[in-house]
Amino acid sequence: MVLSMERWIGKVAVITGASSGIGAAIAEKLVKEGMKVVGLARRVQLIEEKSKTLTTSSGILHAFKTDITKEEDVLSAFKWTEENVGPVSILINCAGVFKDPSLMSGKTEEYRRVIDTNVTGLCVATREAVKTMQTNKISGHIIHMNSYLGHVIPPSPGLSIYAASKFAVTALTETLRQELLAAKSKIKISSVSPGMVETEMTVFSKELDKERLELLKQLPSLKDQDIVDALIYILSTPPHVQVHELIIKPVGEQI
């Protein structure tokens, strides 16, 4: 199998959650690979600042302010992208939020925030990407940023709604594969499920309590660049190869 990013040069990639962490890191890498990247996030200024550091790269980074939980924002982002940058060839769903409310005592708004971001927003973005790929006859690639918690639930209280959202992503990856198969589409769908990664949702979080942060900092972890390398591997596979699920765990992780 020959791995190459050459067929994506000059093509358009949309990345949700592109203001920080894995989303920001893969956006930078794809620009350096020669792609036209549209980064979607609420903190759009962070993407704009990043784009200024990439002016010597062969690709280009655009920023579009988007709240992934608002359908109108997602629709506007894809409309703007197609009209101003071009039809989408790659979608990477990186937008995500980690909240740990108990099912016995959590707040409804916390449940909704996790589901709206990690599940519904992902579905809307995926639908719009598939729509533009089919319209323009593009054999594109959609990647869901999943989690190992979408496959296994460790004995740790407070993971209920987050784990449920990631189990949903696992199911959505397979159901989309089946839908694309039934439609005789050449669009690829992949899920990437990391274990513990050092991001703003984990060890750099400003929302988690001190006790949980200290616990997370003691655990084996991956860097965002480790996940970027995995994403590039998936995108580099030839058209007849589909990496359906890729689980990446730091050495020493217990679950």
SEDODO-947013 format. One record per residue (C-alpha): residue number from 1; residue in one letter; x, y, z. Coordinates in steps of 0.25 Angstrom, whole numbers, plus 2048, in hexadecimal, padded with zeros to 3 digits. Example, Ala and Ser with C-alpha at 12.3 -4.5 7.8 and 13.67 -1.06 7.14 Angstrom:
<sites>
<site num="1" residuo="A" u="831" v="7EE" w="81F"/>
<site num="2" residuo="S" u="837" v="7FC" w="81D"/>
</sites>
This chain:
<sites>
<site num="1" residuo="M" u="800" v="800" w="800"/>
<site num="2" residuo="V" u="806" v="80D" w="7FC"/>
<site num="3" residuo="L" u="803" v="819" w="805"/>
<site num="4" residuo="S" u="802" v="827" w="7FF"/>
<site num="5" residuo="M" u="7FB" v="834" w="802"/>
<site num="6" residuo="E" u="7FD" v="839" w="7F4"/>
<site num="7" residuo="R" u="7EF" v="837" w="7EF"/>
<site num="8" residuo="W" u="7EA" v="841" w="7F9"/>
<site num="9" residuo="I" u="7F3" v="84C" w="7F5"/>
<site num="10" residuo="G" u="7EB" v="858" w="7F1"/>
<site num="11" residuo="K" u="7DE" v="852" w="7F7"/>
<site num="12" residuo="V" u="7D5" v="857" w="802"/>
<site num="13" residuo="A" u="7D4" v="852" w="810"/>
<site num="14" residuo="V" u="7CB" v="857" w="81B"/>
<site num="15" residuo="I" u="7CF" v="854" w="829"/>
<site num="16" residuo="T" u="7C5" v="857" w="835"/>
<site num="17" residuo="G" u="7CB" v="85B" w="842"/>
<site num="18" residuo="A" u="7D7" v="861" w="83B"/>
<site num="19" residuo="S" u="7DB" v="86B" w="845"/>
<site num="20" residuo="S" u="7E3" v="862" w="84F"/>
<site num="21" residuo="G" u="7E8" v="854" w="852"/>
<site num="22" residuo="I" u="7E7" v="849" w="847"/>
<site num="23" residuo="G" u="7DE" v="852" w="83E"/>
<site num="24" residuo="A" u="7E9" v="85D" w="83E"/>
<site num="25" residuo="A" u="7F4" v="854" w="83C"/>
<site num="26" residuo="I" u="7EE" v="84C" w="830"/>
<site num="27" residuo="A" u="7EA" v="859" w="82A"/>
<site num="28" residuo="E" u="7F8" v="85E" w="82A"/>
<site num="29" residuo="K" u="7FD" v="851" w="824"/>
<site num="30" residuo="L" u="7F3" v="850" w="819"/>
<site num="31" residuo="V" u="7F7" v="85F" w="815"/>
<site num="32" residuo="K" u="806" v="85A" w="814"/>
<site num="33" residuo="E" u="801" v="84F" w="80C"/>
<site num="34" residuo="G" u="7FC" v="858" w="802"/>
<site num="35" residuo="M" u="7ED" v="858" w="805"/>
<site num="36" residuo="K" u="7E3" v="864" w="806"/>
<site num="37" residuo="V" u="7DE" v="862" w="814"/>
<site num="38" residuo="V" u="7D2" v="869" w="81A"/>
<site num="39" residuo="G" u="7D2" v="868" w="829"/>
<site num="40" residuo="L" u="7C5" v="869" w="831"/>
<site num="41" residuo="A" u="7C4" v="86E" w="83F"/>
<site num="42" residuo="R" u="7BE" v="878" w="849"/>
<site num="43" residuo="R" u="7CC" v="87E" w="84C"/>
<site num="44" residuo="V" u="7CE" v="881" w="83E"/>
<site num="45" residuo="Q" u="7D9" v="88B" w="842"/>
<site num="46" residuo="L" u="7E2" v="880" w="845"/>
<site num="47" residuo="I" u="7E1" v="87A" w="838"/>
<site num="48" residuo="E" u="7E4" v="887" w="831"/>
<site num="49" residuo="E" u="7F0" v="889" w="83A"/>
<site num="50" residuo="K" u="7F5" v="87B" w="835"/>
<site num="51" residuo="S" u="7F3" v="87E" w="827"/>
<site num="52" residuo="K" u="7FC" v="88A" w="828"/>
<site num="53" residuo="T" u="807" v="880" w="82C"/>
<site num="54" residuo="L" u="805" v="878" w="81F"/>
<site num="55" residuo="T" u="806" v="882" w="814"/>
<site num="56" residuo="T" u="813" v="87B" w="80F"/>
<site num="57" residuo="S" u="80C" v="86D" w="80E"/>
<site num="58" residuo="S" u="807" v="868" w="801"/>
<site num="59" residuo="G" u="7F8" v="867" w="806"/>
<site num="60" residuo="I" u="7F0" v="872" w="80D"/>
<site num="61" residuo="L" u="7E7" v="872" w="819"/>
<site num="62" residuo="H" u="7DA" v="879" w="81A"/>
<site num="63" residuo="A" u="7D2" v="87C" w="826"/>
<site num="64" residuo="F" u="7C3" v="87C" w="827"/>
<site num="65" residuo="K" u="7BC" v="87F" w="835"/>
<site num="66" residuo="T" u="7B3" v="873" w="838"/>
<site num="67" residuo="D" u="7AC" v="86E" w="844"/>
<site num="68" residuo="I" u="7AA" v="85F" w="840"/>
<site num="69" residuo="T" u="79E" v="85E" w="849"/>
<site num="70" residuo="K" u="796" v="868" w="840"/>
<site num="71" residuo="E" u="792" v="862" w="833"/>
<site num="72" residuo="E" u="791" v="86F" w="82C"/>
<site num="73" residuo="D" u="7A0" v="872" w="82F"/>
<site num="74" residuo="V" u="7A4" v="864" w="829"/>
<site num="75" residuo="L" u="79B" v="867" w="81D"/>
<site num="76" residuo="S" u="7A1" v="875" w="81B"/>
<site num="77" residuo="A" u="7AF" v="86F" w="81D"/>
<site num="78" residuo="F" u="7AD" v="865" w="812"/>
<site num="79" residuo="K" u="7A6" v="86F" w="808"/>
<site num="80" residuo="W" u="7B2" v="879" w="80A"/>
<site num="81" residuo="T" u="7BC" v="86E" w="808"/>
<site num="82" residuo="E" u="7B6" v="869" w="7FB"/>
<site num="83" residuo="E" u="7B4" v="877" w="7F6"/>
<site num="84" residuo="N" u="7C1" v="87D" w="7FA"/>
<site num="85" residuo="V" u="7CB" v="871" w="7FB"/>
<site num="86" residuo="G" u="7C6" v="866" w="7F3"/>
<site num="87" residuo="P" u="7BE" v="858" w="7F5"/>
<site num="88" residuo="V" u="7C2" v="850" w="801"/>
<site num="89" residuo="S" u="7CB" v="844" w="800"/>
<site num="90" residuo="I" u="7CE" v="841" w="80E"/>
<site num="91" residuo="L" u="7C6" v="844" w="81B"/>
<site num="92" residuo="I" u="7CD" v="841" w="829"/>
<site num="93" residuo="N" u="7C3" v="842" w="834"/>
<site num="94" residuo="C" u="7CC" v="846" w="840"/>
<site num="95" residuo="A" u="7C2" v="84F" w="847"/>
<site num="96" residuo="G" u="7BF" v="849" w="855"/>
<site num="97" residuo="V" u="7BD" v="84C" w="863"/>
<site num="98" residuo="F" u="7BF" v="844" w="870"/>
<site num="99" residuo="K" u="7B5" v="846" w="87B"/>
<site num="100" residuo="D" u="7B4" v="83C" w="887"/>
<site num="101" residuo="P" u="7A6" v="83E" w="88D"/>
<site num="102" residuo="S" u="7A0" v="832" w="895"/>
<site num="103" residuo="L" u="794" v="82C" w="88F"/>
<site num="104" residuo="M" u="78E" v="82C" w="89D"/>
<site num="105" residuo="S" u="790" v="83B" w="8A0"/>
<site num="106" residuo="G" u="796" v="842" w="893"/>
<site num="107" residuo="K" u="790" v="84E" w="88D"/>
<site num="108" residuo="T" u="787" v="84D" w="880"/>
<site num="109" residuo="E" u="78F" v="858" w="879"/>
<site num="110" residuo="E" u="79C" v="850" w="87B"/>
<site num="111" residuo="Y" u="796" v="844" w="875"/>
<site num="112" residuo="R" u="791" v="84C" w="869"/>
<site num="113" residuo="R" u="79E" v="853" w="867"/>
<site num="114" residuo="V" u="7A6" v="846" w="865"/>
<site num="115" residuo="I" u="79B" v="83F" w="85C"/>
<site num="116" residuo="D" u="79A" v="84C" w="854"/>
<site num="117" residuo="T" u="7A9" v="84D" w="852"/>
<site num="118" residuo="N" u="7AE" v="83F" w="851"/>
<site num="119" residuo="V" u="7A2" v="839" w="84A"/>
<site num="120" residuo="T" u="798" v="842" w="843"/>
<site num="121" residuo="G" u="7A2" v="84C" w="83E"/>
<site num="122" residuo="L" u="7AB" v="841" w="839"/>
<site num="123" residuo="C" u="79E" v="83B" w="831"/>
<site num="124" residuo="V" u="79B" v="849" w="82B"/>
<site num="125" residuo="A" u="7A9" v="84B" w="826"/>
<site num="126" residuo="T" u="7AA" v="83D" w="821"/>
<site num="127" residuo="R" u="79D" v="83F" w="819"/>
<site num="128" residuo="E" u="7A1" v="84C" w="813"/>
<site num="129" residuo="A" u="7AF" v="846" w="80F"/>
<site num="130" residuo="V" u="7A9" v="83A" w="809"/>
<site num="131" residuo="K" u="79F" v="843" w="801"/>
<site num="132" residuo="T" u="7AA" v="84B" w="7FB"/>
<site num="133" residuo="M" u="7B3" v="83F" w="7F8"/>
<site num="134" residuo="Q" u="7A7" v="838" w="7F1"/>
<site num="135" residuo="T" u="7A3" v="844" w="7E9"/>
<site num="136" residuo="N" u="7B1" v="847" w="7E4"/>
<site num="137" residuo="K" u="7B4" v="838" w="7E2"/>
<site num="138" residuo="I" u="7C0" v="838" w="7EC"/>
<site num="139" residuo="S" u="7C5" v="82B" w="7F2"/>
<site num="140" residuo="G" u="7C8" v="832" w="7FF"/>
<site num="141" residuo="H" u="7CB" v="82E" w="80D"/>
<site num="142" residuo="I" u="7C4" v="831" w="81A"/>
<site num="143" residuo="I" u="7CB" v="82E" w="828"/>
<site num="144" residuo="H" u="7C4" v="82E" w="835"/>
<site num="145" residuo="M" u="7CD" v="832" w="841"/>
<site num="146" residuo="N" u="7C8" v="827" w="84A"/>
<site num="147" residuo="S" u="7CD" v="822" w="858"/>
<site num="148" residuo="Y" u="7D1" v="815" w="85E"/>
<site num="149" residuo="L" u="7C5" v="818" w="867"/>
<site num="150" residuo="G" u="7BD" v="815" w="85B"/>
<site num="151" residuo="H" u="7C0" v="807" w="85D"/>
<site num="152" residuo="V" u="7C3" v="804" w="86B"/>
<site num="153" residuo="I" u="7BE" v="80A" w="878"/>
<site num="154" residuo="P" u="7C8" v="80A" w="884"/>
<site num="155" residuo="P" u="7C3" v="809" w="892"/>
<site num="156" residuo="S" u="7C4" v="818" w="894"/>
<site num="157" residuo="P" u="7B7" v="820" w="898"/>
<site num="158" residuo="G" u="7B3" v="82C" w="890"/>
<site num="159" residuo="L" u="7B6" v="827" w="882"/>
<site num="160" residuo="S" u="7A8" v="824" w="87F"/>
<site num="161" residuo="I" u="7A3" v="82E" w="875"/>
<site num="162" residuo="Y" u="7B1" v="830" w="86E"/>
<site num="163" residuo="A" u="7B3" v="821" w="86D"/>
<site num="164" residuo="A" u="7A5" v="820" w="867"/>
<site num="165" residuo="S" u="7A8" v="82B" w="85D"/>
<site num="166" residuo="K" u="7B4" v="824" w="858"/>
<site num="167" residuo="F" u="7AD" v="816" w="857"/>
<site num="168" residuo="A" u="7A4" v="81E" w="84E"/>
<site num="169" residuo="V" u="7AF" v="822" w="846"/>
<site num="170" residuo="T" u="7B4" v="813" w="844"/>
<site num="171" residuo="A" u="7A6" v="80F" w="840"/>
<site num="172" residuo="L" u="7A5" v="81B" w="836"/>
<site num="173" residuo="T" u="7B2" v="817" w="830"/>
<site num="174" residuo="E" u="7AC" v="80A" w="82C"/>
<site num="175" residuo="T" u="79E" v="80E" w="828"/>
<site num="176" residuo="L" u="7A4" v="819" w="81F"/>
<site num="177" residuo="R" u="7AD" v="80E" w="819"/>
<site num="178" residuo="Q" u="7A1" v="806" w="816"/>
<site num="179" residuo="E" u="799" v="812" w="810"/>
<site num="180" residuo="L" u="7A5" v="815" w="807"/>
<site num="181" residuo="L" u="7A6" v="806" w="803"/>
<site num="182" residuo="A" u="797" v="806" w="7FF"/>
<site num="183" residuo="A" u="799" v="813" w="7F7"/>
<site num="184" residuo="K" u="7A5" v="80C" w="7F0"/>
<site num="185" residuo="S" u="7AD" v="818" w="7F4"/>
<site num="186" residuo="K" u="7BD" v="819" w="7F5"/>
<site num="187" residuo="I" u="7BD" v="822" w="800"/>
<site num="188" residuo="K" u="7C5" v="81D" w="80C"/>
<site num="189" residuo="I" u="7C1" v="81D" w="81B"/>
<site num="190" residuo="S" u="7CB" v="81B" w="826"/>
<site num="191" residuo="S" u="7CA" v="81C" w="835"/>
<site num="192" residuo="V" u="7D7" v="81F" w="83E"/>
<site num="193" residuo="S" u="7D6" v="81B" w="84C"/>
<site num="194" residuo="P" u="7E1" v="820" w="855"/>
<site num="195" residuo="G" u="7E3" v="81D" w="863"/>
<site num="196" residuo="M" u="7E8" v="828" w="86C"/>
<site num="197" residuo="V" u="7ED" v="834" w="865"/>
<site num="198" residuo="E" u="7F3" v="841" w="86A"/>
<site num="199" residuo="T" u="7E9" v="84C" w="866"/>
<site num="200" residuo="E" u="7E0" v="857" w="86B"/>
<site num="201" residuo="M" u="7D5" v="84D" w="86E"/>
<site num="202" residuo="T" u="7DE" v="845" w="877"/>
<site num="203" residuo="V" u="7EB" v="84A" w="87E"/>
<site num="204" residuo="F" u="7EA" v="858" w="879"/>
<site num="205" residuo="S" u="7DB" v="859" w="87C"/>
<site num="206" residuo="K" u="7D6" v="866" w="883"/>
<site num="207" residuo="E" u="7C9" v="860" w="887"/>
<site num="208" residuo="L" u="7CD" v="853" w="88E"/>
<site num="209" residuo="D" u="7CE" v="853" w="89D"/>
<site num="210" residuo="K" u="7DC" v="852" w="8A3"/>
<site num="211" residuo="E" u="7DB" v="844" w="8A8"/>
<site num="212" residuo="R" u="7D7" v="83F" w="89A"/>
<site num="213" residuo="L" u="7E2" v="847" w="894"/>
<site num="214" residuo="E" u="7ED" v="841" w="89D"/>
<site num="215" residuo="L" u="7E8" v="833" w="89A"/>
<site num="216" residuo="L" u="7E9" v="835" w="88B"/>
<site num="217" residuo="K" u="7F7" v="83B" w="88C"/>
<site num="218" residuo="Q" u="7FB" v="82E" w="893"/>
<site num="219" residuo="L" u="7F6" v="825" w="887"/>
<site num="220" residuo="P" u="7FE" v="821" w="87B"/>
<site num="221" residuo="S" u="7FB" v="82A" w="86F"/>
<site num="222" residuo="L" u="7FD" v="82D" w="861"/>
<site num="223" residuo="K" u="800" v="83A" w="85A"/>
<site num="224" residuo="D" u="7F7" v="841" w="850"/>
<site num="225" residuo="Q" u="803" v="83E" w="845"/>
<site num="226" residuo="D" u="801" v="82F" w="848"/>
<site num="227" residuo="I" u="7F3" v="830" w="843"/>
<site num="228" residuo="V" u="7F7" v="839" w="837"/>
<site num="229" residuo="D" u="800" v="82F" w="832"/>
<site num="230" residuo="A" u="7F5" v="824" w="833"/>
<site num="231" residuo="L" u="7EC" v="82D" w="82B"/>
<site num="232" residuo="I" u="7F6" v="830" w="820"/>
<site num="233" residuo="Y" u="7F8" v="820" w="81F"/>
<site num="234" residuo="I" u="7E9" v="81E" w="81D"/>
<site num="235" residuo="L" u="7E8" v="829" w="813"/>
<site num="236" residuo="S" u="7F4" v="824" w="80C"/>
<site num="237" residuo="T" u="7EE" v="816" w="809"/>
<site num="238" residuo="P" u="7EB" v="814" w="7FA"/>
<site num="239" residuo="P" u="7DC" v="815" w="7F5"/>
<site num="240" residuo="H" u="7D9" v="806" w="7F7"/>
<site num="241" residuo="V" u="7DE" v="806" w="806"/>
<site num="242" residuo="Q" u="7D5" v="80A" w="811"/>
<site num="243" residuo="V" u="7DA" v="80B" w="81F"/>
<site num="244" residuo="H" u="7CC" v="809" w="826"/>
<site num="245" residuo="E" u="7D1" v="80A" w="835"/>
<site num="246" residuo="L" u="7DE" v="80E" w="83B"/>
<site num="247" residuo="I" u="7E0" v="80D" w="84A"/>
<site num="248" residuo="I" u="7ED" v="813" w="84F"/>
<site num="249" residuo="K" u="7F1" v="812" w="85E"/>
<site num="250" residuo="P" u="7FD" v="817" w="866"/>
<site num="251" residuo="V" u="806" v="80C" w="86B"/>
<site num="252" residuo="G" u="802" v="809" w="879"/>
<site num="253" residuo="E" u="7F4" v="80D" w="878"/>
<site num="254" residuo="Q" u="7EC" v="804" w="881"/>
<site num="255" residuo="I" u="7DE" v="803" w="87B"/>
</sites>
